[in-house]
Amino acid sequence: MESVKSINDIENLEKNKVLGNPEISNSTISFKGYNNILYCEGNVKIVNANFSFLGNNSIVYLSSSQNSQYSFNLVVYNESTFFIGRECNMSSPININIQENQNVIIGAECSISSGVNIRTSDIHPIYDNDSKQRVNNAKSVFIGDHVWIGHLAYISRGVKIGSGSIVENYSFVPHNARIFSNNLVVGNPARIERENVFYIKDFLGYHRAEDSLNSQDYKSDVFIYEIDSQETLDLDKIDHILKDLTIDDRLEFIQKLFVRNKRKNRFTIKRR
């Protein structure tokens, strides 16, 4: 097993790679397998985190963040991809578990609260009595741009959350659920509480009476997302492509599709 606890340990890796120059503090990056890549853009701070690569040929891509740090527990197994976009705010503890060759893609400028769990698979397979066919197949998770996931929310296998959506505190988003863009969902299982809403990242804790009064109106449409035939991505197609690519080609694909592609409506999900 190989491990990294400081920037100085990176050069000692033989079977795996850490690309970039992250700040690493009170964290462990462990590799049980081989040919895994942790890719860090500039301004990446890994603090109070545990990243465990328990298989082979997986990529974890951490995008640049000026005002936040990566402080979560991540477990990734074989031939999987984890991507998180730029300027996401994350409040530990957060647990992300990527099993059964699946992927987790998170867009830019998201807010992920403490106690959130994201999983691509259940711990054990479940079968139908009569057909003997498995009924809880693993599936990738996609979370769009500017999504707010509240405290202690659970995101299950196969969930797709459109840009601009809000998942309320303590909500359970069940397997294969599609949360439409600019929707607020709440409950267990999560249901639509309100459509056609958006949030901004202003912190309300220090608001005085006049600040709250001034926050009653917001003039811009910047956080309202629409389907655009020239911009909106086919998430299922992307998932299949990621699973077919070699690890080096996957890294190039990630950078082309998720990093250089900054189109507003790329992760929009609406009713068909």
C-alpha positions, 0 to 999 in steps of 0.5 A: 500500500502507498500513502501520502500525508504531505507534499513530500510523499508524492515523489515516492509513489511508484504505482499511482500518481498525484498530479499538481501541487496541493496543500495537504494538512492532517490528511491521508491519501492511501492507495491499495491498488495501482494506476490511480490518479489524484489530479489537483488544480491550483489552489487545492487545499486538502485538510482533515481529509481521508482519500482511499483508493481501494482498487485500480484505474480510478481518477479523482479530480479536484478543481481549483477553489480560492475560498474553500478546502477539501475536507471529506472522506472519499472511498473509491474502488475500481475504474471509477471517476470522481470530479468536483468543479471549481469553487464548491463549499463543503462542510465536513464531515462528508462521506462519498463512496464510489463502488462497482465501476461507477462515477460521481460528477459534481459541478461548480459552485455547489454548497454541500453541507455537513453530514452529507452521504453520496453513494453509487452502490448498496453494500450488498446485492438484493435479488428478486425471489422468482427471477433471481435477478438483482434489483439494486444495481449500482449507478453513477451520480450526477450533481449539477452546477450551483446545487445546495445539498443540505445537512445530513442529506443522503444521495443514493445510487443513480441520482441526477440533480439538475443545476440550481436545485436545493436538497433540504436538510435531512432529505433522502434522495432515493435511487435513480431519482431525477431532481429537476433544475431549480427545484426544492426537494424535501423529505424521505423520500425526497419530494418536490416542495417548490418549483422554479426557485434558486438560491444565492450563497449569501450568508444570513447569519450576520444579517441585521434587520435592514440587511434582511429587508434588502435581501427580499428581491434579487434582480438577476436570472443568473441562477435560472437554468434552461435546456439548451440544445447547444449546451445541455449534456447527455449525462447517460452518454457521458457516463458510458463514455467515461466507463469505456475510456482508459485512465489517461483518455478519461483525464483528457475527457474530463478536462475537455468536457467539465473544465474547459466547458463552462456553458451555463446550461450544461447540467440542466435537467427538466421534465421531458 
